């Protein structure tokens, strides 16, 4: 007597087995922390720590004191000056700063890496559970989550789990948006609530996340309109409503920050003029200013005057425009504070004025930067440099590590082997995903989910590289989604390939 087909097919592994798989996934995602001997960090990590400590103190908590005269710059220039009392830098969100502050109070800042691991694994598990629910019980969600996490951790995932920055929230947000768009109508209430809660927090930790969520709203509306026949009633609008609420959470965080700055300090919230700097470096912005300045009604003409004071070609780079205080290379940071605020607040209007004035040139520059960003996927920027360590070495809050070099960051020669291996992983994953879609190996909902994730990766490139500054950090933070969803798609494909189960009495 032979066993039934169902008996020969791997089945559910039970609650204890599922918990073991999920714990193994968390451990797999933490390998960089273990190998390095501690988390990795960036220039902004110290600034988040400092602001988090201030917020914690305002709540009556007692964080450790920051070192006197601590300098926590936000870019690779040693001589950065922070906004003065009339302006508060809005790039570092209150929500993530407060999270940093709570770990600082607990003297366990490296716990953020553990939180990153739980966040990534939990999101992948939620996606797996929803995708595999109506398929033959060939693979459990926990097993697929372990496989997806392990493969993605061979790529960039483990490096961003170890990174004391909010970057891990962007791929999590993309996964959640894609899940709502593809499976929103059939998701259970607790799954919708979890996706909404995680998405709402993810969108508050950085302004770029809010922009990506806002870009998903018209996509959600289009998906709902196209599913009128297949999904009648309100259920088809679930994704649109929830994505709208996620975006509202980001807007509310921005509004709260502005109100708190105004009421508490009488200050304006500003964002360094990345859009203006990007347009100037690419050419359309500089050409526009040359045609329209001097003009007292054009706030950015003050920046053009500062740029014209030097002939150094490096003065036109977006990084130097935004950050440098060098008399030959700097411009924005050399302006009086009132003019800095005016230029920063004008950057969005400036973007649209330049777009209308020079549409072809502006769109060409945007597409060129976006394309470049898509291929910047190395993990180099997650590893602290000597200069980063010098600005953070005295910072408190670590329990078992220090704001210093670790085993992986002290000597980067291993990157010469890891870099091409990771690039090969991403290429193979992308080709596998294309094969799954073109050969229709997976259901329509899975195809939509994978397509939405790919659109999310492109949206990330538009917002970060196209509109700000192409950088390795921005591309690598989302590229690990390729091997992760390749595992998810492969699990669905293999599950559907399984022969239909027969009765228990089959011979």
C-alpha positions as CSV (number, residue, x, y, z in Angstrom):
1,X,0.0,0.0,0.0
2,X,1.4,3.4,-1.0
3,X,0.9,6.6,0.9
4,X,-1.6,9.2,-0.5
5,X,-0.3,12.1,-2.5
6,X,-1.3,14.4,0.3
7,X,0.8,12.3,2.7
8,X,3.8,12.5,0.4
9,X,3.6,16.3,0.1
10,X,5.3,18.4,2.8
11,X,2.5,19.6,5.0
12,X,2.1,22.2,7.9
13,X,4.9,22.0,10.4
14,X,2.8,22.9,13.3
15,X,2.9,25.9,15.7
16,X,6.2,25.0,17.3
17,X,7.8,24.4,13.9
18,X,6.5,27.7,12.6
19,X,7.9,29.6,15.6
20,X,11.2,27.9,15.1
21,X,11.3,28.9,11.4
22,X,10.5,32.5,12.2
23,X,13.1,32.7,14.9
24,X,15.6,31.2,12.5
25,X,14.6,33.9,10.0
26,X,15.3,36.6,12.5
27,X,18.7,35.1,13.3
28,X,19.6,34.9,9.6
29,X,18.7,38.5,9.1
30,X,21.1,39.5,12.0
31,X,24.2,37.9,10.6
32,X,25.8,41.2,9.7
33,X,25.3,42.4,13.3
34,X,26.9,39.2,14.6
35,X,29.8,39.2,12.1
36,X,30.5,42.9,12.7
37,X,30.3,42.7,16.4
38,X,27.6,45.4,16.5
39,X,25.3,47.5,14.3
40,X,26.4,49.9,11.6
41,X,25.6,53.5,11.5
42,X,25.7,56.7,9.4
43,X,26.2,60.4,9.9
44,X,22.5,60.9,10.6
45,X,22.4,58.2,13.3
46,X,24.0,60.5,15.8
47,X,21.5,63.3,14.9
48,X,18.6,60.9,15.4
49,X,20.1,59.9,18.7
50,X,20.5,63.5,19.8
51,X,17.0,64.5,18.8
52,X,15.6,61.3,20.3
53,X,17.2,62.1,23.6
54,X,15.6,65.6,23.5
55,X,12.2,64.1,22.8
56,X,12.6,61.5,25.6
57,X,13.5,64.3,28.0
58,X,10.4,66.2,27.1
59,X,8.4,63.1,28.0
60,X,9.9,63.0,31.4
61,X,12.3,60.2,30.7
62,X,16.0,60.2,31.6
63,X,18.3,59.5,28.7
64,X,22.1,59.5,29.2
65,X,23.7,62.9,28.6
66,X,25.1,63.6,25.2
67,X,28.8,64.6,25.3
68,X,29.5,68.3,25.6
69,X,30.1,69.9,22.2
70,X,29.0,66.7,20.3
71,X,29.0,67.2,16.6
72,X,26.6,65.1,14.6
73,X,26.7,66.2,11.0
74,X,24.3,64.9,8.4
75,X,26.5,64.6,5.4
76,X,30.1,63.8,4.6
77,X,31.4,67.3,5.3
78,X,33.2,68.0,8.5
79,X,32.2,71.7,8.7
80,X,28.4,71.5,8.5
81,X,26.4,74.0,10.4
82,X,22.9,73.2,11.6
83,X,19.8,75.4,11.1
84,X,19.6,78.2,13.6
85,X,16.9,79.0,16.2
86,X,14.5,80.2,13.5
87,X,14.5,76.9,11.6
88,X,14.3,73.3,12.5
89,X,15.6,70.6,10.2
90,X,12.5,68.4,9.3
91,X,14.3,65.6,7.5
92,X,14.7,63.5,10.7
93,X,11.1,62.6,11.6
94,X,9.9,62.8,15.2
95,X,8.5,59.3,15.2
96,X,11.8,57.7,14.3
97,X,13.8,60.1,16.5
98,X,11.5,59.1,19.5
99,X,12.1,55.5,18.7
100,X,15.8,56.1,18.9
101,X,15.2,58.1,22.2
102,X,13.4,55.2,23.8
103,X,16.3,52.8,23.0
104,X,18.7,55.4,24.3
105,X,16.8,55.6,27.6
106,X,17.1,51.8,27.9
107,X,20.8,52.1,27.1
108,X,20.2,49.5,24.3
109,X,20.5,51.4,21.0
110,X,21.7,48.3,19.2
111,X,18.2,46.9,20.0
112,X,17.1,48.9,16.9
113,X,18.8,46.3,14.8
114,X,16.7,43.6,16.5
115,X,13.6,45.7,15.9
116,X,14.6,46.0,12.2
117,X,14.9,42.2,12.0
118,X,11.5,41.6,13.6
119,X,9.9,44.2,11.3
120,X,11.4,42.7,8.1
121,X,10.6,39.1,9.0
122,X,7.1,40.0,10.3
123,X,6.3,41.8,7.1
124,X,7.5,38.9,4.9
125,X,5.5,36.5,7.1
126,X,2.3,38.5,6.7
127,X,2.8,38.6,2.9
128,X,3.5,34.8,2.8
129,X,0.5,34.0,4.9
130,X,-1.9,36.0,2.6
131,X,-0.4,34.7,-0.6
132,X,-0.3,31.0,0.3
133,X,-3.7,30.8,2.1
134,X,-5.8,29.5,-0.8
135,X,-3.1,27.3,-2.3
136,X,-2.4,23.6,-1.5
137,X,-0.7,23.2,1.8
138,X,2.6,22.3,0.3
139,X,4.6,25.0,2.1
140,X,3.7,26.9,5.3
141,X,4.1,30.6,5.5
142,X,6.8,30.3,8.2
143,X,8.9,28.1,6.0
144,X,8.6,30.4,3.0
145,X,9.4,33.4,5.2
146,X,12.6,31.7,6.4
147,X,13.6,30.9,2.8
148,X,12.8,34.4,1.6
149,X,14.6,36.0,4.5
150,X,17.7,33.8,4.2
151,X,18.1,34.5,0.5
152,X,17.4,38.2,0.9
153,X,20.0,38.3,3.7
154,X,22.6,37.1,1.3
155,X,21.8,40.4,-0.5
156,X,21.3,43.7,1.2
157,X,18.6,42.8,3.8
158,X,21.0,41.9,6.6
159,X,23.0,45.0,6.1
160,X,19.9,47.2,6.5
161,X,18.8,45.2,9.5
162,X,22.2,46.2,11.1
163,X,21.9,49.8,9.9
164,X,20.8,52.3,12.6
165,X,18.8,54.4,10.1
166,X,15.2,54.3,9.0
167,X,15.9,52.8,5.6
168,X,14.4,49.4,6.4
169,X,11.0,51.0,6.5
170,X,11.0,51.8,2.8
171,X,11.0,48.2,1.5
172,X,8.6,47.3,4.3
173,X,6.3,50.1,3.1
174,X,6.6,48.8,-0.6
175,X,5.7,45.3,0.5
176,X,2.6,46.5,2.4
177,X,1.4,48.7,-0.4
178,X,1.8,45.9,-2.9
179,X,0.0,43.5,-0.6
180,X,-2.9,45.8,-0.2
181,X,-3.2,46.5,-3.9
182,X,-3.1,42.8,-4.9
183,X,-4.9,41.2,-2.0
184,X,-6.8,43.9,-0.1
185,X,-10.3,42.7,-1.0
186,X,-9.7,39.2,0.5
187,X,-7.5,40.0,3.4
188,X,-8.8,39.4,6.9
189,X,-9.6,42.2,9.3
190,X,-6.6,41.6,11.5
191,X,-4.3,41.4,8.5
192,X,-5.7,44.7,7.2
193,X,-5.2,46.3,10.7
194,X,-1.6,45.1,10.9
195,X,-0.8,46.3,7.4
196,X,-2.4,49.7,8.2
197,X,-0.5,50.0,11.5
198,X,2.9,49.1,10.1
199,X,2.3,51.2,7.0
200,X,1.2,54.2,9.0
201,X,4.4,54.1,11.1
202,X,6.6,53.4,8.1
203,X,5.3,56.4,6.2
204,X,6.1,58.8,9.1
205,X,9.8,58.0,9.4
206,X,10.9,59.9,6.3
207,X,9.4,62.4,3.9
208,X,10.4,60.2,0.9
209,X,8.2,57.4,2.3
210,X,5.2,59.7,2.3
211,X,5.8,60.6,-1.4
212,X,5.9,56.9,-2.3
213,X,2.7,56.2,-0.5
214,X,1.0,59.2,-2.2
215,X,2.2,57.8,-5.6
216,X,0.4,54.6,-4.8
217,X,-3.0,56.2,-4.3
218,X,-3.8,56.8,-8.1
219,X,-2.6,53.2,-8.7
220,X,-5.0,51.9,-6.1
221,X,-7.9,53.9,-7.6
222,X,-7.1,52.5,-11.1
223,X,-6.9,49.0,-9.7
224,X,-10.3,49.4,-8.0
225,X,-11.9,50.8,-11.2
226,X,-10.6,47.9,-13.2
227,X,-12.0,45.3,-10.8
228,X,-15.6,46.5,-10.8
229,X,-16.9,43.3,-12.4
230,X,-14.7,40.8,-10.5
231,X,-15.1,42.5,-7.1
232,X,-18.4,44.4,-6.8
233,X,-19.1,46.4,-3.7
234,X,-17.0,48.3,-1.3
235,X,-14.3,45.6,-0.9
236,X,-12.5,46.6,-4.0
237,X,-12.0,50.0,-2.5
238,X,-10.3,48.7,0.6
239,X,-6.8,49.2,-0.7
240,X,-7.5,52.8,-1.8
241,X,-8.9,53.7,1.6
242,X,-6.1,52.0,3.6
243,X,-3.4,53.5,1.4
244,X,-5.1,56.9,1.7
245,X,-5.0,56.5,5.5
246,X,-1.4,55.5,5.4
247,X,-0.6,58.7,3.5
248,X,-2.7,60.7,5.9
249,X,-0.6,59.4,8.8
250,X,2.5,60.8,7.1
251,X,0.8,64.1,6.5
252,X,-0.4,64.2,10.1
253,X,3.2,63.6,11.3
254,X,4.4,66.5,9.2
255,X,1.6,68.8,10.4
256,X,2.4,67.8,14.1
257,X,6.1,68.6,13.6
258,X,5.3,72.0,12.1
259,X,2.8,72.9,14.8
260,X,5.2,71.7,17.6
261,X,8.0,73.8,16.1
262,X,5.9,76.9,15.8
263,X,4.2,76.6,19.3
264,X,7.3,75.5,21.2
265,X,10.2,77.3,19.6
266,X,8.5,79.8,17.3
267,X,10.5,78.2,14.5
268,X,9.9,77.1,10.9
269,X,10.4,73.5,9.8
270,X,12.6,73.4,6.7
271,X,14.0,70.7,4.5
272,X,17.4,71.3,2.8
273,X,16.7,72.3,-0.8
274,X,17.5,68.9,-2.3
275,X,15.1,69.5,-5.2
276,X,16.6,72.9,-6.1
277,X,20.2,71.6,-5.7
278,X,19.4,68.6,-8.0
279,X,17.9,70.8,-10.7
280,X,20.9,73.1,-10.6
281,X,23.5,70.3,-10.9
282,X,21.5,68.6,-13.7
283,X,21.3,71.9,-15.6
284,X,17.6,72.9,-16.0
285,X,17.6,74.8,-12.6
286,X,20.8,76.7,-13.4
287,X,19.5,77.7,-16.8
288,X,16.3,78.8,-15.3
289,X,18.1,81.0,-12.7
290,X,20.4,82.5,-15.4
291,X,17.2,83.5,-17.3
292,X,15.2,84.9,-14.4
293,X,17.7,86.4,-12.0
294,X,18.2,88.9,-10.5
295,X,14.5,89.1,-9.4
296,X,13.5,90.1,-5.9
297,X,10.3,88.0,-6.3
298,X,12.3,84.8,-7.0
299,X,13.6,83.4,-3.6
300,X,16.1,81.1,-5.3
301,X,17.9,84.0,-6.9
302,X,19.7,84.5,-3.6
303,X,21.1,81.1,-4.1
304,X,22.1,82.0,-7.6
305,X,24.0,85.0,-6.3
306,X,25.9,82.8,-3.9
307,X,26.7,80.4,-6.7
308,X,28.0,83.2,-8.9
309,X,30.5,84.3,-6.2
310,X,32.8,81.5,-7.1
311,X,34.1,79.8,-10.3
312,X,34.9,76.5,-8.7
313,X,33.0,73.8,-10.8
314,X,32.4,71.7,-7.6
315,X,30.1,74.5,-6.4
316,X,27.4,73.1,-8.7
317,X,27.2,69.7,-7.2
318,X,24.0,69.0,-5.3
319,X,25.9,67.9,-2.2
320,X,28.0,71.0,-2.0
321,X,25.0,73.3,-2.7
322,X,23.1,71.7,0.2
323,X,25.8,71.2,2.8
324,X,29.1,72.8,2.1
325,X,30.3,75.9,4.0
326,X,33.5,76.2,2.0
327,X,33.7,79.8,0.6
328,X,34.6,78.4,-2.9
329,X,32.2,75.4,-3.0
330,X,29.4,76.4,-0.7
331,X,26.3,78.5,-1.4
332,X,23.1,77.6,0.5
333,X,24.8,77.3,3.9
334,X,26.6,80.6,3.3
335,X,23.3,82.6,3.0
336,X,21.7,84.5,5.9
337,X,19.2,82.3,7.7
338,X,16.2,84.2,6.5
339,X,17.3,83.5,2.9
340,X,18.0,79.9,3.7
341,X,14.5,79.4,4.9
342,X,13.1,81.2,1.9
343,X,15.1,79.0,-0.6
344,X,14.2,75.8,1.3
345,X,10.5,76.6,1.4
346,X,10.5,77.6,-2.3
347,X,12.0,74.3,-3.6
348,X,8.8,72.6,-4.5
349,X,7.4,75.6,-6.3
350,X,10.8,76.0,-7.9
351,X,10.7,72.5,-9.2
352,X,7.3,73.0,-10.9
353,X,8.4,76.4,-12.3
354,X,11.5,74.8,-13.9
355,X,9.5,71.9,-15.1
356,X,7.0,74.2,-16.9
357,X,9.9,76.4,-18.2
358,X,12.1,73.5,-19.4
359,X,9.9,70.4,-19.6
360,X,12.0,68.2,-21.9
361,X,15.3,69.0,-20.2
362,X,13.9,68.5,-16.8
363,X,12.2,65.1,-17.6
364,X,15.3,63.9,-19.3
365,X,17.4,64.7,-16.2
366,X,14.8,63.0,-14.0
367,X,14.8,59.8,-16.1
368,X,18.6,59.8,-16.3
369,X,19.0,60.0,-12.5
370,X,16.2,57.5,-11.9
371,X,17.9,55.0,-14.2
372,X,21.2,55.5,-12.6
373,X,19.7,55.0,-9.1
374,X,18.2,51.7,-10.1
375,X,21.6,50.3,-10.7
376,X,23.2,51.7,-7.5
377,X,22.7,48.6,-5.3
378,X,26.0,48.1,-3.4
379,X,25.9,48.0,0.5
380,X,29.0,50.2,0.9
381,X,27.1,53.2,2.4
382,X,25.7,51.0,5.3
383,X,29.2,50.6,6.6
384,X,30.7,53.4,8.8
385,X,33.8,55.2,7.6
386,X,36.6,56.7,9.6
387,X,34.9,60.1,9.3
388,X,31.5,58.8,10.5
389,X,33.2,57.1,13.4
390,X,35.0,60.3,14.3
391,X,31.7,62.2,14.6
392,X,30.0,59.5,16.7
393,X,32.7,57.8,18.8
394,X,31.7,59.5,22.0
395,X,27.9,59.0,21.7
396,X,26.2,57.0,24.5
397,X,23.5,54.4,24.5
398,X,25.1,51.1,23.4
399,X,24.9,48.2,25.8
400,X,27.2,45.6,24.2
401,X,28.8,47.6,21.4
402,X,30.2,51.0,20.7
403,X,29.8,53.7,18.0
404,X,33.0,52.6,16.5
405,X,34.4,50.3,13.8
406,X,33.4,46.7,13.8
407,X,35.1,43.6,12.3
408,X,33.4,44.2,8.9
409,X,33.9,48.0,8.7
410,X,37.5,48.1,9.8
411,X,38.6,46.3,6.7
412,X,36.4,46.3,3.6
413,X,38.4,44.0,1.4
414,X,35.7,41.4,1.6
415,X,33.4,43.7,-0.4
416,X,35.4,42.9,-3.5
417,X,33.9,39.4,-3.3
418,X,30.5,40.2,-1.9
419,X,29.6,43.0,-4.3
420,X,29.6,40.9,-7.5
421,X,28.0,38.0,-5.8
422,X,25.1,40.2,-4.6
423,X,24.7,41.7,-8.0
424,X,24.5,38.2,-9.6
425,X,21.8,37.3,-7.0
426,X,19.7,40.3,-8.0
427,X,20.1,39.6,-11.7
428,X,19.1,36.0,-11.4
429,X,16.1,36.9,-9.1
430,X,14.9,39.5,-11.6
431,X,15.2,37.1,-14.5
432,X,13.3,34.5,-12.5
433,X,10.5,37.0,-11.7
434,X,10.2,37.9,-15.4
435,X,10.0,34.2,-16.3
436,X,7.2,33.6,-13.8
437,X,5.2,36.5,-15.1
438,X,5.7,36.0,-18.9
439,X,5.0,32.2,-18.7
440,X,2.0,32.7,-16.4
441,X,3.3,30.3,-13.8
442,X,1.6,32.2,-11.0
443,X,-2.0,33.5,-10.5
444,X,-3.0,37.0,-11.4
445,X,-3.0,38.3,-7.8
446,X,0.6,37.1,-7.4
447,X,1.6,38.7,-10.7
448,X,0.0,42.0,-9.6
449,X,1.8,41.8,-6.2
450,X,5.2,41.2,-7.8
451,X,4.5,44.0,-10.4
452,X,3.6,46.4,-7.6
453,X,6.8,45.6,-5.8
454,X,8.8,46.3,-8.9
455,X,6.9,49.6,-9.4
456,X,7.7,50.4,-5.8
457,X,11.4,49.9,-6.4
458,X,11.1,52.3,-9.4
459,X,9.1,54.8,-7.3
460,X,11.9,54.7,-4.7
461,X,14.5,55.4,-7.4
462,X,12.4,58.4,-8.7
463,X,11.9,59.9,-5.3
464,X,15.5,59.4,-4.0
465,X,17.7,59.4,-7.1
466,X,15.6,61.3,-9.5
467,X,14.5,64.1,-7.3
468,X,17.4,64.2,-4.7
469,X,20.8,62.5,-5.1
470,X,21.5,59.1,-6.7
471,X,23.3,57.1,-4.0
472,X,24.2,53.5,-3.2
473,X,22.3,53.6,0.1
474,X,18.9,54.4,-1.6
475,X,19.1,51.6,-4.2
476,X,20.5,48.9,-1.9
477,X,17.8,49.4,0.7
478,X,15.1,48.1,-1.7
479,X,16.9,45.7,-4.0
480,X,16.8,42.8,-1.5
481,X,13.1,42.7,-2.3
482,X,14.0,41.0,-5.6
483,X,15.3,37.7,-4.1
484,X,12.6,37.9,-1.4
485,X,9.7,38.0,-3.8
486,X,11.4,35.6,-6.1
487,X,11.2,33.0,-3.2
488,X,7.5,33.9,-2.6
489,X,6.7,33.6,-6.3
490,X,8.6,30.3,-6.6
491,X,6.7,28.9,-3.6
492,X,3.4,29.7,-5.2
493,X,4.5,28.2,-8.5
494,X,5.7,25.0,-6.9
495,X,2.6,24.7,-4.7
496,X,0.4,25.0,-7.8
497,X,2.5,22.4,-9.6
498,X,1.7,19.8,-6.9
499,X,-0.7,17.1,-8.1
500,X,-4.2,17.3,-6.6
501,X,-4.5,15.3,-3.4
502,X,-6.3,12.0,-3.6
503,X,-8.4,10.2,-1.0
504,X,-6.7,8.5,1.9
505,X,-7.5,5.1,0.5
506,X,-5.7,5.6,-2.7
507,X,-3.3,2.8,-3.7
